[in-house]
Every structure is written in C-alpha cells, then in structure tokens.
Amino acid sequence: WITEMIGFMQGLGQELTDSGELVFAEGLQDGSAAKIVRLTDGVPVTSDGPYAEAKESLIGFWIVDVADEARVLELGGRIVKYSGVVEVRPLGVAPEPV
C-alpha cells in the first residue's frame, strides 16, 4: 500500500509539474515531531504536538494554481484514496496596507 501511494504521489507531482499547475509541494515530518504553541494567561506556552488526532495529521501539502474549483476538487478526489480525508482551501488574500 505504501509503495503504491508513493508511486501515486510521485506521478501526481509530475503531472502537476508538466501541466504547470504545481506551485509548491512539501512533505512534513511525522506528527510526533510537532510542537504546539498556545497563549496561556497571556504567555506563549510550548508543548509537544500534534494538535490534530493522529488519524487526521497533516503529512504534506500541495499549492496548485488551477483553472477552477472543479479541478482542485478532482485532484482532492484522487488523493483521498490514500489519505482518507483531504482539506481544500484557497490561499488567503493579503489585507490592504494600513
């Protein structure tokens, strides 16, 4: 299963590169390496992570520049076979200068 997933991810990365849709992609270390910083009584407090439940931990991400929402949802639909869940969201828009 892992070998199949890695092959799929590499193939998808190449497909997105070839189509010009890939902006940036990166894998992340296991959630056991995560740290959480919370504000407690006005003081930043660091603890070991991860924040999400292990079954929902973030293992990597892609930033893509696609024609429309339908395309990004199609990509998510292909990835979800291996991840169980895919979160899709647009990049933020910077606020106007003050």
Secondary structure, 3 states (H helix, E strand, C coil): CHHHHHHHHHHHHHHHHHHCCEEEEEECCCHHHCEEEEEECCEEEEEECCCCCHHHCCCEEEEECCCCHHHHHHHHHHHHHHHCCCCCCCCCCCCCCC
